[in-house]
Amino acid sequence: MTLETETVHNRDCVEGMRELAEGSIDLAFADPPFNIGYDYDVYRDNREADEYLDWCDAWIAQVVRALKADGTFWLAIGDEYAAELKVAMQRAHRLVCRSWVIWYYTFGVNCKSKFTRSHAHLFQMVKDPKRFTFNADSIRVPSARQLVYADARANPKGRLPDDTWILRPQDVPDGFRPDQDTWYFSRVAGTFRERAGWHGCQMPEQLLGRIIRASSNEGETVLDPFGGSGTTLAVAKKLGRRFVGFELSPEYAANITERLASIQPGDPLNGPAEPLVSSPRTEDGRRLDEPKKVRFRRPKPRANASLPGFED
Ligand SMILES: C[S@@+](CC[C@H](N)C(=O)[O-])C[C@H]1O[C@@H](n2cnc3c(N)ncnc32)[C@H](O)[C@@H]1O
């Protein structure tokens, strides 16, 4: 590694990643601008499609170069470019897709003539499908066999997180559990204590926690080319990983540096590990036509909330 680690570099990630030693990164997580006209500090998020895809090709090439032979690359991307980038990663960059996860979130930005954006794609890509890190035990969740059927055959460690369509997770009979590959974590909305307040795309720490725990080990190095609010780097630090990141905006980079300075390895991750426990069901919520004194009742904790070993 020729570039300083345990920090964020305020520079263009394509340039910066060229200075990372080849094969030095265990896990890369990238949440690039989606090219949907989002208002960032300095980056212009409305390129011509070909220009955007060429740029993605350039930075993905650097990620792949820096990644170890047994390394993993997770890409977060919107609907607009998910298909093209998945094909590019497989065909041009010779990566293999292990999982195509949907991150389903609430509090998406309301749209007027289309359905409200409430999910992003998370691609788990590896260089070698026979040799990569996947710490299944670090991300297990309670299984239905354990929770519902008290089935003696249940693996006491729980099961790995399948996929399904959910409208509002709080209302799904028996709860929307994270034992599925549609993951429910709320976006870090304006009123949340976790929210840093200076970056609109701040990802929840718990989501990065699952990725970093599953795809890397303590002491290994995590790369994030698009620092944003610094969530990846902050979670990597909390979980005892080494880390290196890039961020184009001087203001965002300075804020990330501050965020990193305020945390220590071993600190708990922000946000609920089991988001449903802190969200009211519709039937428990207050209707707008009801008097204000009718407050939300605390939702009944789900069975899995009290199982040891599944909380941070
Ligand atoms: C979607 S945000 C990342 C959000 C981040 N995952 C988080 O949780 O806060 C993308 C970030 O990439 C930054 N960016 C855009 N182009 C870049 C480049 N060439 N090099 C480094 N950072 C860049 C933008 O300034 C923006 O902050």
PDBQT file of the ligand as one rigid body, heavy atoms in Angstrom, charges set to zero:
ROOT
HETATM    1  C1  LIG A 401     -23.740   8.646  -3.102  1.00  0.00    +0.000 C 
HETATM    2  S1  LIG A 401     -22.532   9.581  -2.310  1.00  0.00    +0.000 S 
HETATM    3  C2  LIG A 401     -21.804   8.418  -1.199  1.00  0.00    +0.000 C 
HETATM    4  C3  LIG A 401     -22.580   8.331   0.088  1.00  0.00    +0.000 C 
HETATM    5  C4  LIG A 401     -21.944   7.411   1.092  1.00  0.00    +0.000 C 
HETATM    6  N1  LIG A 401     -22.118   6.018   0.745  1.00  0.00    +0.000 N 
HETATM    7  C5  LIG A 401     -22.498   7.647   2.481  1.00  0.00    +0.000 C 
HETATM    8  O1  LIG A 401     -22.974   6.709   3.134  1.00  0.00    +0.000 OA
HETATM    9  O2  LIG A 401     -22.459   8.765   2.912  1.00  0.00    +0.000 OA
HETATM   10  C6  LIG A 401     -21.328   9.759  -3.567  1.00  0.00    +0.000 C 
HETATM   11  C7  LIG A 401     -20.165  10.661  -3.186  1.00  0.00    +0.000 C 
HETATM   12  O3  LIG A 401     -19.142  10.532  -4.188  1.00  0.00    +0.000 OA
HETATM   13  C8  LIG A 401     -18.471  11.770  -4.292  1.00  0.00    +0.000 C 
HETATM   14  N2  LIG A 401     -17.730  11.751  -5.586  1.00  0.00    +0.000 N 
HETATM   15  C9  LIG A 401     -18.225  11.985  -6.815  1.00  0.00    +0.000 A 
HETATM   16  N3  LIG A 401     -17.261  11.834  -7.733  1.00  0.00    +0.000 NA
HETATM   17  C10 LIG A 401     -16.149  11.478  -7.073  1.00  0.00    +0.000 A 
HETATM   18  C11 LIG A 401     -14.822  11.168  -7.481  1.00  0.00    +0.000 A 
HETATM   19  N4  LIG A 401     -14.453  11.201  -8.781  1.00  0.00    +0.000 N 
HETATM   20  N5  LIG A 401     -13.921  10.836  -6.537  1.00  0.00    +0.000 NA
HETATM   21  C12 LIG A 401     -14.264  10.812  -5.235  1.00  0.00    +0.000 A 
HETATM   22  N6  LIG A 401     -15.498  11.110  -4.780  1.00  0.00    +0.000 NA
HETATM   23  C13 LIG A 401     -16.437  11.431  -5.691  1.00  0.00    +0.000 A 
HETATM   24  C14 LIG A 401     -19.585  12.803  -4.175  1.00  0.00    +0.000 C 
HETATM   25  O4  LIG A 401     -19.081  14.060  -3.768  1.00  0.00    +0.000 OA
HETATM   26  C15 LIG A 401     -20.505  12.152  -3.119  1.00  0.00    +0.000 C 
HETATM   27  O5  LIG A 401     -20.217  12.648  -1.839  1.00  0.00    +0.000 OA
ENDROOT
TORSDOF 0
